[in-house]
Amino acid sequence: MKIAIVVNTFPSLSETFILDQITGLIDAGHDVDILSFCRPKAAGKVHDEVAAYRLLERTTYFDIPRDHAGRITKALIVVAKYMLTYPGTILRCLRLSTGRELGRLTRILTLEPFLRKHYDIVHCHFGVNALRCLFLKELFNMKLVTSFHGYDISRVLKNDGEDIYRELFARGDLFLPVSAFFRERLLRLGCPADKTKVFFIGIKVGQFPFRDNPAGSGRMVRILTVGRLVAKKGIAYALKAVQQVTAAVNDIEYVIVGDGEEKAPLEALAQQLQIDGKVRFKNGMSRLEVQQLLRECDVFVLPSITTDDGDQEGIPGVLKEAMASGVPVISTDHAGIPEMITDGENGFLAPEKDSAALAEKILYCIRHPGRCREVARAARACVEKIFDADRLNQDLEAHYQRLLLGSKGSLLTQT
């Protein structure tokens, strides 16, 4: 199959789930290209797979200018370049693009990669990218698949209205929310049930060796958080929890890995709480570097929250990585996370925005290493059974094939 994976930014350290999907499809023998609306803001660390699979050679950037004059100029260049070869497609695209001129220009610029190559499947990660590509279904014989991850089915609805995806629901071919929590929301918004399938994001489980080494084993306790430093990660509540834990356990180090807009406020909060001597901030890391930290830490904490602007998580991949590695995980009763973590069985959950409850969970992990060993083993089994990327990639291929074969049967047997 010829498959286009449409993303916001590529490569991105924080979106390993897309990387695993791409490399899995390539390993299966498919012709996969990456179409990215944005370039990384600055050259920096990337995951090793980007070079190993020569993924930048497979990547096309839409490079749509921000200013109106720039869009006009580039659109005219595209039209001049392809009008003689594809006059019907260009003219149909212009006719489809009714409304504001700026919309027509954007569609012409989005069209260009699809003039150079035909794709059987266009798989858009995040609903907003599917909206940008929806017009292509009127021009090409292709199937449009949309993965909903988090902000696109939470914050976007609050900002742009709950009918933003109405046309996409009517014309898209397959919708893959990353949790049952988001599937139910899509159905309430009018997404067709027979086209909507929960599709969990997996990890390469074999890349995360299980370490049977519980917390509280007589050395300094190392607590770890990995993620983008943005409000919905709830890291401020983790800092407050660590402050409370230090009243009972002094030998603690809290490592926070990631970059983002909240970094400076979080550093200031650590100082305000007088725990800056116990907290280390590290910039974003490659997957191999994160694996090493997981081998060294005792407890993993990611206290996700719903932000004031409505933003929510999917089921964070780094939680799965920690669970696979044998590290006790503490998170929150947030969005789809309880679909993976059952409190006290394969991890620990606290209410959102409750630093006292987080502190209690951390102390429990420190004081009950034997029980945490059992919880960690159950967590590994859960990830192996449900979130293995190799198996999930096979499931994704099957979805693609059914679409192309025009299967009349329902795609959905809800889990």
Secondary structure as UniProt FT lines:
FT   STRAND          2..9
FT   TURN            13..14
FT   HELIX           16..27
FT   TURN            28..29
FT   STRAND          31..38
FT   HELIX           48..52
FT   TURN            53..54
FT   HELIX           55..58
FT   STRAND          59..61
FT   HELIX           68..82
FT   TURN            83..85
FT   HELIX           87..96
FT   HELIX           101..116
FT   STRAND          121..125
FT   HELIX           127..133
FT   HELIX           134..138
FT   STRAND          143..148
FT   HELIX           151..153
FT   HELIX           155..160
FT   TURN            162..165
FT   HELIX           166..171
FT   STRAND          174..177
FT   HELIX           180..189
FT   HELIX           193..195
FT   HELIX           205..207
FT   STRAND          221..226
FT   HELIX           231..233
FT   HELIX           235..246
FT   TURN            247..248
FT   STRAND          252..257
FT   TURN            261..262
FT   HELIX           263..272
FT   TURN            273..274
FT   TURN            276..278
FT   STRAND          279..282
FT   HELIX           287..296
FT   STRAND          299..301
FT   TURN            308..309
FT   HELIX           317..325
FT   STRAND          329..332
FT   TURN            335..336
FT   HELIX           337..339
FT   TURN            344..346
FT   STRAND          347..350
FT   TURN            352..353
FT   HELIX           355..367
FT   HELIX           369..386
FT   HELIX           389..405
//
